[in-house]
């Protein structure tokens, strides 16, 4: 499978990490399928993003 990239880049790693936590907790609370792997990455321009593998 391929990585799916979140559409927004964030200024700090903390903000991207908050999105990762929210994705993990939303799947648990609402009974959705959790992605197999979620990670924070840094773009070439220095911003942070989130990608996941469904």
Residue, then its C-alpha position, 0 to 999 in steps of 0.5 A: x500500500x502507499x502513503x496517504x498524505x494529509x492535505x495541510x502542513x504545520x509550522x511545528x512538529x507539536x501541531x502535527x503530533x496532535x493530529x496524529x494523536x487525534x487520528x488514533x483516538x478518533x478511530x478508537x472512540x468512533x469505531x473506525x478502522x485505524x490506519x496501520x501506520x501514522x507518522x510525522x514527516x518534515x517537508x523540504x521547506x521545513x514544515x511538518x506534515x502527517x502521512x498514514x498507511x490505510 
